[in-house]
Each structure stands twice: as structure tokens, then as C-alpha cells.
Amino acid sequence: MKKQTENSFFENVYEVARLIPHGRVTSYGAIAEYLGTKRSARMVGWAMNKSFTQKKSVPAHRVVNRNGVLTGKNYFGGSDIMKELLENEGIKIEENKIINFEKIFWDPKRELGI
């Protein structure tokens, strides 16, 4: 099997993130598991932090931690931008945590198949 480079891994993360529907969210770990690298949730987070460099938009605001907490909010140029982007999609948030997280959670493994 060909070893995956950081750049190819990040590109794969971006491809999955671009498939997250409007008004839904997923987690770093769910993307990692879908890509067959279950223990690399942190690398997915690093990819999201660098997603602004992509020519094609990546909806990084739709990727949160496994509990629905907006852990990536500090990388959006202001403390409330991630929250505002999610709220503009109809997602309710209290104290930096998504309300009804389980209901709007988008699992790429289930939605896209493996």
C-alpha cells in the first residue's frame, strides 16, 4: 500500500468536509475513521486549521469535536465566527456546544459508505 503523505491526507479530509451538507456537522474523529485512520482525529483538526489555504472552499466550521463543542473556533479570525456560520445554517449553539448534536450529526461512514 502506498504511504499517504500529509498533503494527500489533508486533501482527502477536505474532500470529505466539502460533502457535509448545509445545516449538518461531523467530528474530526468521524472523518478520520471514514478515511481509515481512526486514530488521526488530531490530524483532521490540523487539516481544518489549514483549510483556508485551499482554492476551493472547505466548510471547516461544520467540523467539531466528538461532543459537539466548537473546539476549532479560535482558528476563524474571531471568537464567534464559527458559531455565527453554524447559526446561519440553523444550528443552535449554547456555550460553544451544539444543541441536539446527535440529531444533526453527519456520519460520513454511514452517509457515504465505506
Secondary structure, DSSP 8 states (H G I E B T S, - for coil): -----HHHHHHHHHHHHTTS-TT-BEEHHHHHHHTT-TT-HHHHHHHHHHGGG-SS---GGGEE-TTSB-TTGGGSSSTTHHHHHHHHTT--EETTEETTHHHHB--HHHHH--
